Amino acid sequence: MSLKTRLAVVFTVMCCSVSSANALELTVWEDYTKGVSLAQAISAFTNETGIDVKVEENNYIYALQKMRLDGPVGRGPDLILLPNDQLGMAAKEGLIDPVYLSDEEKSKYPDNVIDAVSIDQSQYAIPKSIETLAIFYNKKYLSKPFDSIDSYIKYSKLEKENGRNGFVAKFDDLFYLMPILSSYGTYVFGRNKVGAVNVNDVGLDGAEAVKAITKIKEYYDAKLVPPVIDGLNGGTNLVEMFCQGRAAATILGSWDVGTAKKCSIDFATAPLPVNSEGKQMAGFLGVRGFAISHWAKDYDAAVKLAKFLTQDKYSKSRFNLTGEIPASLKLLDDPDIFNDEYANAFIQQAKLAEAMPSVSEMHEFWLPFSNQLLRIFKGKIPVAEGLQEVVYDVKSSYQK
């Protein structure tokens, strides 16, 4: 199915509503292929409120771009599903409005989940699901996961001697490198006295970052990383390698479980290992949530719908349908979810992870930093110099 076709897919759920020319209809923009998972909750919402709800699926990567055009002319959503690192940009551009969560409502979620959807102490989305990283390993080659990153690299060297790929990871991507960086004490942005993100305090060129990346460069210097996973398309190629049994182990996201299940391999997931100093790798916690459009037809009704859709009973049903890991504390401890053979590793990681910054400046780092990492790992620029250069360039771009 082409992207154009995907963006045009629309699911409409209209159940037991009162037909009227003036009846309120709310529109939800959900991620591609996920619309059907809202059907049960929307049917119940319509029965309870008489408000019709239309669900339109969009590739989340392009959702904000589409909203910039459709929102002001009345063709946009009332609710939009966004990953938390897009919230800052959307709020800065006036595309979404804050949503009030009481202390009781916030207590439903882990602190790092609320942190992920917050900007300057205000919340900009109702959390729906969480995402993080874990080890994926092919049980044909590994009977159990290793405890340390050094063991994975040692195993990879042995496999290379036999003409095979062992542990293959995409460390030229900041999101996938962050577990290593954070285990050495590196941070992206510091915090001010009240705990808010300080975008002028960037830690990606500090001594800890230099130490961590110098260590990982040894992995690249040993020629253990297939060039096919370099760059923008490398992530897709890495998933394909693992699915085809051409990599014994890797680091992938919770969103990759569904794809891996469709492959003809026997695989398992495990928490991330410790680094070379015995410190646990954690990385970022991503949160997807429903944000309220600035052009929502009825703000209060949109908020009510967002909170209705994220009730635990519907979040648990969605987990069974799509594998999306719920964001609430209660469900993260629910035996049916916590003990799931694939979800457990991600839940363990989520408890350790730091909220991925939601400020708009985070968006400025992804591509430039990843491009610079590849230059560093290929030996085109020294580690410290390369990090200082990219941090200076990115900070200069948003401090103008």
DRENZA-807450 format. One record per residue (C-alpha): residue number from 1; x, y, z. Coordinates in nm, 2 decimals. Layout:
<node NUM,<X,Y,Z>>;
...
END
This chain:
<node 1,<0.00,0.00,0.00>>;
<node 2,<0.14,0.34,-0.10>>;
<node 3,<0.19,0.62,0.15>>;
<node 4,<-0.07,0.82,-0.03>>;
<node 5,<-0.31,0.54,0.01>>;
<node 6,<-0.22,0.50,0.37>>;
<node 7,<-0.29,0.86,0.45>>;
<node 8,<-0.63,0.83,0.29>>;
<node 9,<-0.74,0.53,0.50>>;
<node 10,<-1.03,0.64,0.72>>;
<node 11,<-1.23,0.45,0.98>>;
<node 12,<-1.56,0.59,1.09>>;
<node 13,<-1.72,0.46,1.40>>;
<node 14,<-2.08,0.59,1.44>>;
<node 15,<-2.28,0.39,1.68>>;
<node 16,<-2.62,0.46,1.84>>;
<node 17,<-2.60,0.84,1.78>>;
<node 18,<-2.87,1.09,1.73>>;
<node 19,<-2.87,1.20,1.37>>;
<node 20,<-2.87,1.58,1.34>>;
<node 21,<-2.73,1.84,1.11>>;
<node 22,<-2.59,2.02,1.42>>;
<node 23,<-2.46,1.71,1.60>>;
<node 24,<-2.10,1.72,1.72>>;
<node 25,<-1.86,1.49,1.56>>;
<node 26,<-1.50,1.46,1.68>>;
<node 27,<-1.21,1.35,1.46>>;
<node 28,<-0.92,1.15,1.59>>;
<node 29,<-0.60,1.11,1.40>>;
<node 30,<-0.44,0.78,1.50>>;
<node 31,<-0.13,0.61,1.37>>;
<node 32,<-0.14,0.39,1.06>>;
<node 33,<-0.30,0.04,1.12>>;
<node 34,<-0.40,0.14,1.48>>;
<node 35,<-0.74,0.28,1.41>>;
<node 36,<-0.93,-0.04,1.46>>;
<node 37,<-0.79,-0.07,1.81>>;
<node 38,<-1.00,0.23,1.91>>;
<node 39,<-1.33,0.09,1.79>>;
<node 40,<-1.45,-0.06,2.11>>;
<node 41,<-1.38,0.25,2.32>>;
<node 42,<-1.53,0.48,2.06>>;
<node 43,<-1.85,0.28,2.04>>;
<node 44,<-1.89,0.30,2.42>>;
<node 45,<-1.81,0.68,2.41>>;
<node 46,<-2.08,0.74,2.15>>;
<node 47,<-2.33,0.54,2.34>>;
<node 48,<-2.26,0.73,2.66>>;
<node 49,<-2.24,1.08,2.51>>;
<node 50,<-2.42,1.08,2.18>>;
<node 51,<-2.11,1.23,2.02>>;
<node 52,<-2.00,1.07,1.69>>;
<node 53,<-1.63,1.00,1.64>>;
<node 54,<-1.44,0.96,1.32>>;
<node 55,<-1.09,0.80,1.32>>;
<node 56,<-0.85,0.88,1.04>>;
<node 57,<-0.52,0.69,1.02>>;
<node 58,<-0.20,0.88,0.93>>;
<node 59,<0.16,0.79,0.93>>;
<node 60,<0.27,0.97,1.25>>;
<node 61,<0.59,1.09,1.09>>;
<node 62,<0.38,1.32,0.86>>;
<node 63,<0.09,1.39,1.09>>;
<node 64,<0.21,1.73,1.21>>;
<node 65,<0.30,1.84,0.86>>;
<node 66,<-0.06,1.75,0.75>>;
<node 67,<-0.21,1.92,1.06>>;
<node 68,<-0.03,2.25,0.97>>;
<node 69,<-0.23,2.26,0.65>>;
<node 70,<-0.56,2.10,0.76>>;
<node 71,<-0.60,2.24,1.11>>;
<node 72,<-0.65,2.61,1.03>>;
<node 73,<-0.91,2.54,0.75>>;
<node 74,<-1.12,2.31,0.96>>;
<node 75,<-1.01,1.98,0.81>>;
<node 76,<-0.79,1.87,1.09>>;
<node 77,<-0.84,1.65,1.40>>;
<node 78,<-0.98,1.73,1.74>>;
<node 79,<-0.74,1.47,1.89>>;
<node 80,<-0.40,1.38,1.74>>;
<node 81,<-0.19,1.09,1.85>>;
<node 82,<0.17,1.21,1.88>>;
<node 83,<0.50,1.07,2.01>>;
<node 84,<0.62,1.29,2.30>>;
<node 85,<0.93,1.43,2.12>>;
<node 86,<0.69,1.60,1.88>>;
<node 87,<0.49,1.77,2.15>>;
<node 88,<0.73,2.06,2.20>>;
<node 89,<0.74,2.15,1.83>>;
<node 90,<0.36,2.12,1.81>>;
<node 91,<0.31,2.34,2.12>>;
<node 92,<0.56,2.60,2.00>>;
<node 93,<0.38,2.63,1.67>>;
<node 94,<0.04,2.66,1.84>>;
<node 95,<-0.09,2.34,1.69>>;
<node 96,<-0.20,2.19,2.02>>;
<node 97,<-0.32,2.32,2.35>>;
<node 98,<-0.23,2.21,2.71>>;
<node 99,<-0.46,1.96,2.88>>;
<node 100,<-0.52,1.97,3.25>>;
<node 101,<-0.45,1.66,3.45>>;
<node 102,<-0.54,1.65,3.82>>;
<node 103,<-0.29,1.51,4.08>>;
<node 104,<-0.51,1.21,4.10>>;
<node 105,<-0.50,1.16,3.72>>;
<node 106,<-0.13,1.21,3.71>>;
<node 107,<-0.08,0.95,3.99>>;
<node 108,<-0.22,0.69,3.75>>;
<node 109,<0.11,0.70,3.55>>;
<node 110,<0.48,0.65,3.63>>;
<node 111,<0.66,0.98,3.69>>;
<node 112,<0.87,0.94,3.38>>;
<node 113,<0.55,0.91,3.17>>;
<node 114,<0.41,1.23,3.30>>;
<node 115,<0.76,1.40,3.25>>;
<node 116,<0.75,1.28,2.89>>;
<node 117,<0.43,1.46,2.81>>;
<node 118,<0.51,1.78,3.01>>;
<node 119,<0.66,2.11,2.89>>;
<node 120,<0.73,2.38,3.15>>;
<node 121,<0.52,2.19,3.41>>;
<node 122,<0.21,2.17,3.18>>;
<node 123,<0.09,1.85,3.01>>;
<node 124,<0.03,1.84,2.64>>;
<node 125,<-0.11,1.49,2.59>>;
<node 126,<-0.30,1.22,2.76>>;
<node 127,<-0.06,0.92,2.77>>;
<node 128,<-0.17,0.62,2.57>>;
<node 129,<0.13,0.39,2.54>>;
<node 130,<0.50,0.36,2.61>>;
<node 131,<0.80,0.27,2.39>>;
<node 132,<1.15,0.17,2.47>>;
<node 133,<1.43,-0.06,2.36>>;
<node 134,<1.54,-0.41,2.45>>;
<node 135,<1.76,-0.70,2.32>>;
<node 136,<1.61,-0.92,2.05>>;
<node 137,<1.79,-1.25,2.01>>;
<node 138,<1.74,-1.55,1.78>>;
<node 139,<1.71,-1.86,1.99>>;
<node 140,<1.86,-2.07,1.71>>;
<node 141,<2.20,-1.90,1.78>>;
<node 142,<2.17,-1.80,2.15>>;
<node 143,<2.00,-2.00,2.42>>;
<node 144,<2.00,-1.71,2.65>>;
<node 145,<2.10,-1.34,2.64>>;
<node 146,<2.43,-1.21,2.76>>;
<node 147,<2.46,-0.99,3.07>>;
<node 148,<2.71,-0.73,2.93>>;
<node 149,<2.77,-0.54,2.61>>;
<node 150,<3.13,-0.66,2.62>>;
<node 151,<3.00,-1.02,2.60>>;
<node 152,<2.79,-0.94,2.30>>;
<node 153,<3.08,-0.78,2.12>>;
<node 154,<3.31,-1.07,2.21>>;
<node 155,<3.05,-1.31,2.07>>;
<node 156,<3.03,-1.10,1.75>>;
<node 157,<3.40,-1.13,1.70>>;
<node 158,<3.38,-1.51,1.72>>;
<node 159,<3.09,-1.52,1.48>>;
<node 160,<3.27,-1.30,1.23>>;
<node 161,<3.55,-1.55,1.22>>;
<node 162,<3.29,-1.80,1.11>>;
<node 163,<3.15,-1.57,0.85>>;
<node 164,<2.83,-1.48,1.04>>;
<node 165,<2.69,-1.17,1.21>>;
<node 166,<2.66,-1.19,1.59>>;
<node 167,<2.53,-0.88,1.77>>;
<node 168,<2.43,-0.60,1.53>>;
<node 169,<2.32,-0.27,1.66>>;
<node 170,<2.25,0.07,1.51>>;
<node 171,<2.46,0.29,1.73>>;
<node 172,<2.48,0.57,1.47>>;
<node 173,<2.13,0.67,1.57>>;
<node 174,<2.11,0.88,1.89>>;
<node 175,<1.79,0.70,2.01>>;
<node 176,<1.97,0.36,1.99>>;
<node 177,<2.30,0.50,2.13>>;
<node 178,<2.13,0.67,2.43>>;
<node 179,<2.13,0.35,2.65>>;
<node 180,<2.51,0.34,2.62>>;
<node 181,<2.55,0.72,2.67>>;
<node 182,<2.32,0.73,2.97>>;
<node 183,<2.50,0.44,3.14>>;
<node 184,<2.82,0.64,3.14>>;
<node 185,<2.64,0.94,3.29>>;
<node 186,<2.57,1.14,2.96>>;
<node 187,<2.25,1.34,2.92>>;
<node 188,<2.10,1.54,2.64>>;
<node 189,<1.96,1.83,2.83>>;
<node 190,<2.02,1.93,3.19>>;
<node 191,<1.76,2.05,3.43>>;
<node 192,<1.71,2.38,3.61>>;
<node 193,<1.63,2.43,3.98>>;
<node 194,<1.26,2.35,3.94>>;
<node 195,<1.33,2.04,3.73>>;
<node 196,<1.24,2.18,3.39>>;
<node 197,<1.45,2.10,3.09>>;
<node 198,<1.74,2.34,3.03>>;
<node 199,<1.81,2.34,2.66>>;
<node 200,<2.12,2.55,2.71>>;
<node 201,<2.28,2.28,2.91>>;
<node 202,<2.37,2.01,2.66>>;
<node 203,<2.57,1.71,2.78>>;
<node 204,<2.63,1.53,2.45>>;
<node 205,<2.99,1.66,2.42>>;
<node 206,<3.10,1.61,2.77>>;
<node 207,<3.37,1.38,2.90>>;
<node 208,<3.12,1.10,2.97>>;
<node 209,<2.99,1.11,2.61>>;
<node 210,<3.35,1.10,2.47>>;
<node 211,<3.43,0.80,2.69>>;
<node 212,<3.11,0.61,2.59>>;
<node 213,<3.15,0.68,2.22>>;
<node 214,<3.52,0.59,2.22>>;
<node 215,<3.42,0.26,2.36>>;
<node 216,<3.16,0.19,2.10>>;
<node 217,<3.39,0.30,1.82>>;
<node 218,<3.59,-0.01,1.90>>;
<node 219,<3.29,-0.21,1.79>>;
<node 220,<3.29,-0.03,1.45>>;
<node 221,<3.67,-0.05,1.42>>;
<node 222,<3.65,-0.43,1.45>>;
<node 223,<3.42,-0.42,1.14>>;
<node 224,<3.13,-0.58,1.33>>;
<node 225,<2.87,-0.35,1.18>>;
<node 226,<2.74,-0.43,0.83>>;
<node 227,<2.74,-0.11,0.62>>;
<node 228,<2.39,-0.19,0.51>>;
<node 229,<2.25,-0.06,0.85>>;
<node 230,<2.43,0.28,0.82>>;
<node 231,<2.23,0.59,0.77>>;
<node 232,<1.86,0.68,0.74>>;
<node 233,<1.74,0.34,0.59>>;
<node 234,<1.96,0.14,0.82>>;
<node 235,<1.69,0.07,1.08>>;
<node 236,<1.47,-0.10,0.82>>;
<node 237,<1.76,-0.30,0.70>>;
<node 238,<1.85,-0.41,1.05>>;
<node 239,<1.50,-0.54,1.12>>;
<node 240,<1.51,-0.72,0.79>>;
<node 241,<1.85,-0.88,0.88>>;
<node 242,<1.72,-1.00,1.21>>;
<node 243,<1.40,-1.14,1.06>>;
<node 244,<1.60,-1.33,0.80>>;
<node 245,<1.82,-1.49,1.06>>;
<node 246,<2.13,-1.29,0.94>>;
<node 247,<2.19,-1.14,1.29>>;
<node 248,<2.19,-1.34,1.61>>;
<node 249,<2.10,-1.05,1.83>>;
<node 250,<2.02,-0.68,1.81>>;
<node 251,<1.86,-0.39,1.99>>;
<node 252,<1.52,-0.30,1.86>>;
<node 253,<1.21,-0.12,1.99>>;
<node 254,<0.88,-0.24,2.13>>;
<node 255,<0.72,-0.13,1.81>>;
<node 256,<0.93,-0.40,1.62>>;
<node 257,<0.78,-0.70,1.81>>;
<node 258,<0.48,-0.73,1.57>>;
<node 259,<0.71,-0.74,1.27>>;
<node 260,<0.94,-1.00,1.43>>;
<node 261,<0.64,-1.22,1.52>>;
<node 262,<0.56,-1.24,1.15>>;
<node 263,<0.91,-1.37,1.07>>;
<node 264,<1.00,-1.73,1.05>>;
<node 265,<1.24,-1.72,1.34>>;
<node 266,<1.22,-1.83,1.70>>;
<node 267,<1.31,-1.51,1.90>>;
<node 268,<1.29,-1.37,2.25>>;
<node 269,<1.34,-1.03,2.41>>;
<node 270,<1.55,-0.94,2.71>>;
<node 271,<1.65,-0.63,2.91>>;
<node 272,<1.95,-0.43,2.78>>;
<node 273,<2.28,-0.54,2.93>>;
<node 274,<2.53,-0.36,3.15>>;
<node 275,<2.81,-0.15,3.00>>;
<node 276,<3.18,-0.22,3.02>>;
<node 277,<3.19,-0.08,3.37>>;
<node 278,<2.90,-0.29,3.49>>;
<node 279,<2.64,-0.01,3.48>>;
<node 280,<2.29,-0.08,3.35>>;
<node 281,<2.19,0.05,3.01>>;
<node 282,<1.85,0.23,3.01>>;
<node 283,<1.81,0.50,2.75>>;
<node 284,<1.49,0.69,2.66>>;
<node 285,<1.13,0.63,2.74>>;
<node 286,<0.90,0.73,2.45>>;
<node 287,<0.54,0.80,2.52>>;
<node 288,<0.26,0.83,2.27>>;
<node 289,<-0.05,1.02,2.37>>;
<node 290,<-0.35,1.21,2.25>>;
<node 291,<-0.30,1.58,2.21>>;
<node 292,<-0.58,1.83,2.18>>;
<node 293,<-0.58,2.03,1.86>>;
<node 294,<-0.58,2.41,1.88>>;
<node 295,<-0.87,2.40,1.64>>;
<node 296,<-1.07,2.14,1.82>>;
<node 297,<-1.45,2.19,1.76>>;
<node 298,<-1.52,2.14,2.13>>;
<node 299,<-1.21,2.15,2.36>>;
<node 300,<-1.39,1.99,2.66>>;
<node 301,<-1.55,1.72,2.46>>;
<node 302,<-1.21,1.64,2.30>>;
<node 303,<-1.04,1.61,2.64>>;
<node 304,<-1.32,1.39,2.76>>;
<node 305,<-1.27,1.16,2.46>>;
<node 306,<-0.89,1.15,2.52>>;
<node 307,<-0.94,1.04,2.88>>;
<node 308,<-1.21,0.80,2.78>>;
<node 309,<-0.99,0.63,2.52>>;
<node 310,<-0.71,0.58,2.76>>;
<node 311,<-0.90,0.41,3.04>>;
<node 312,<-0.73,0.09,3.16>>;
<node 313,<-0.99,-0.15,3.03>>;
<node 314,<-0.95,-0.02,2.67>>;
<node 315,<-0.57,0.01,2.70>>;
<node 316,<-0.56,-0.36,2.80>>;
<node 317,<-0.78,-0.45,2.50>>;
<node 318,<-0.55,-0.26,2.27>>;
<node 319,<-0.25,-0.44,2.41>>;
<node 320,<-0.41,-0.77,2.31>>;
<node 321,<-0.49,-0.63,1.96>>;
<node 322,<-0.17,-0.44,1.87>>;
<node 323,<0.09,-0.51,2.13>>;
<node 324,<0.11,-0.14,2.24>>;
<node 325,<0.23,-0.14,2.59>>;
<node 326,<-0.01,0.07,2.81>>;
<node 327,<0.12,0.37,3.00>>;
<node 328,<-0.06,0.33,3.33>>;
<node 329,<0.10,0.20,3.65>>;
<node 330,<-0.18,-0.05,3.71>>;
<node 331,<-0.15,-0.21,3.37>>;
<node 332,<0.23,-0.22,3.37>>;
<node 333,<0.20,-0.44,3.68>>;
<node 334,<-0.10,-0.64,3.54>>;
<node 335,<0.02,-1.01,3.52>>;
<node 336,<-0.13,-1.06,3.18>>;
<node 337,<0.09,-0.78,3.05>>;
<node 338,<0.40,-0.78,3.28>>;
<node 339,<0.44,-1.16,3.23>>;
<node 340,<0.40,-1.14,2.85>>;
<node 341,<0.70,-1.31,2.69>>;
<node 342,<0.78,-1.01,2.48>>;
<node 343,<0.65,-0.71,2.68>>;
<node 344,<0.83,-0.80,3.00>>;
<node 345,<1.17,-0.68,2.88>>;
<node 346,<1.03,-0.35,2.77>>;
<node 347,<0.84,-0.29,3.09>>;
<node 348,<1.16,-0.36,3.29>>;
<node 349,<1.35,-0.11,3.07>>;
<node 350,<1.07,0.15,3.10>>;
<node 351,<1.11,0.15,3.48>>;
<node 352,<1.47,0.25,3.44>>;
<node 353,<1.44,0.48,3.14>>;
<node 354,<1.46,0.86,3.13>>;
<node 355,<1.17,1.04,2.96>>;
<node 356,<1.27,1.14,2.61>>;
<node 357,<1.27,1.52,2.61>>;
<node 358,<0.95,1.67,2.47>>;
<node 359,<1.09,2.02,2.41>>;
<node 360,<1.11,2.14,2.05>>;
<node 361,<1.49,2.16,2.07>>;
<node 362,<1.51,1.78,2.10>>;
<node 363,<1.39,1.75,1.74>>;
<node 364,<1.69,1.96,1.63>>;
<node 365,<1.93,1.70,1.75>>;
<node 366,<1.81,1.37,1.59>>;
<node 367,<1.94,1.39,1.24>>;
<node 368,<2.25,1.61,1.28>>;
<node 369,<2.38,1.41,1.57>>;
<node 370,<2.32,1.08,1.40>>;
<node 371,<2.50,1.19,1.09>>;
<node 372,<2.79,1.31,1.30>>;
<node 373,<2.80,0.97,1.48>>;
<node 374,<2.85,0.79,1.15>>;
<node 375,<3.14,1.02,1.06>>;
<node 376,<3.30,0.95,1.40>>;
<node 377,<3.25,0.58,1.38>>;
<node 378,<3.40,0.58,1.02>>;
<node 379,<3.71,0.76,1.15>>;
<node 380,<3.64,1.08,0.95>>;
<node 381,<3.66,1.30,1.26>>;
<node 382,<3.80,1.25,1.62>>;
<node 383,<3.54,1.17,1.88>>;
<node 384,<3.58,1.48,2.10>>;
<node 385,<3.61,1.71,1.81>>;
<node 386,<3.31,1.56,1.63>>;
<node 387,<3.09,1.59,1.94>>;
<node 388,<3.19,1.94,2.01>>;
<node 389,<3.12,2.04,1.65>>;
<node 390,<2.77,1.90,1.63>>;
<node 391,<2.66,2.03,1.97>>;
<node 392,<2.79,2.37,1.88>>;
<node 393,<2.61,2.37,1.54>>;
<node 394,<2.28,2.25,1.68>>;
<node 395,<2.27,2.48,1.98>>;
<node 396,<2.36,2.77,1.75>>;
<node 397,<2.06,2.68,1.53>>;
<node 398,<1.81,2.72,1.81>>;
<node 399,<1.98,3.00,2.01>>;
<node 400,<1.96,3.25,1.73>>;
END
